[in-house]
Amino acid sequence: MPRKSGSQGENSDRITDAEHAVMEALWDHAGPASAQDVFDVVGASRGWSLATVKTPLARLVQKQASATRPVGRRFLYTPSIDRVEYVGGESRRLLDKLFGGRAASLVSHLAESEALSEKDLTEIEALLKELKQ
């Protein structure tokens, strides 16, 4: 099951792309969100119906990435995992899986594939200078 630290267990418990879109809507919502609230954010851009939105919401509850509570005839959802910790865990997993855990290999790959703009390079340089201090 996803742990609140952002670590992920077995692949069946990993958050899918569709579930991630729903999590982003939950993280961005100020307070508990209904399925309708989530639909209003992701439905049109993904071509989903309200029923489709309810599927990843249910899966996220099963995976303990989201909590739910009934309010009248509807359910309200809140994230159970922190966005920053989740992103950190996913970043580490990607780095480990594709680049042997080496950030330098990732940056090198991005530079060689011309995926870094001048602005990106300037921001990376500034970050490196800041980290060295």
N, C-alpha and C positions, 0 to 999 in steps of 0.2 A: 504494500500500500504506500502511496506517497506519504512521506513523513513531513512534518511541519518545518523541518530543516531545509526542505527543498530537495532532498535526496530522493532518488527514484529507485524502486525495487525492481521486480520482474517486469519484462516488457508488457505483459497484460495489464499492469497497473500504471504504465506510463500514460501521460496525458497526450492525447492525439491532437492533430492540428485543429480539428473541429472543436474539441474540448478546450483547447488553448484560446480560441476565439471567444468562447463563452466565458472563460476565466478572465480574459482581458475586460470584458463587459462588466463582470462582477467586481473586479479590482477598481475599475473606473467609477462605478456607481457609488454615490454617497449613501451608504447604509445598505440594508437588506434589499434585494431586488427580486421582483416577481419574474416569472417566465415572460410575461408581456414586456417588462422593462428590458430584458435581455434581447428579446425579439426586436424591439424598437432599435436596438443598437446594431445587431448583426444580421437580422432577417433579410433586409433588402439587398445588402452588399453580397450576401452569399446565396440569395435565391431560396431561402429557407421559409417554411411555414412555421406557425407557432408550435405545431406538433413536432416538427423537426428539431426545434430549439429545446424542447422538453427532453429529447433523447440524450444529448450530451449533458444536460443538467442532471438527469438521473444517474448517468455513469459517473459524473464527478462526485455525487453524493456517495455512491458505492465505493469509489476509490478514496474516500475521505478527503478529497481536495476541496469539497464544499460541504457546508452544513445547510440543513433546511428545517423550517418550522412552519406548521400550518397556522394560517391567520384567516379565519372564516373558511371560505370555500377555496382559497388559493394557498400556495406555498411561497414562502420567501426564502431566498438563497443568499448565503454569505460565504466568502472564501474562507477556507480553513488553513490554507497555506499562504505564506507571505510572498508577494510578487518578487521582491529583491532576492530573497533566499531561493526561490524557484529558478529565477533567471541565472543566479550563480551556480546552482546545481546543474542546470542544463548546459551552461557554458562550459563547465568543467567536463561534463560527459562528452560534449562535442570535441573539445580539445583532446581529451584522452583517446577517443575513438578514431579521430581522423589525423591527429598530429602527434601522437605519442605523448601527450601531456605537455607539449612544448609550445608556449605562446609564440616564441620566435619563429617556429615553423609555420604557424598560422599567418603571421604578419608577412613573412617571406612569400608564402603562397599568394596572398592577396596582392602584394606588390608585383610579383612576377606575372600575375594574370591581369594586371592593370585595373584591378578592382578598387584601388585607392585613389581618391582625387587629391588634388593639392591641399584642399581644406582638410581632408582626412590626415594627410601626412603632417600638416602643421599642428593639428590637434594631438596626434600621437607624440610628436616631438615635445610639445608643451607638457603633456602628461608624463613622459619619461623624465623630463627635467624636474618636474614637481616631485616625482617618486624618488629621485636621487637625493633630494635635499633632506 
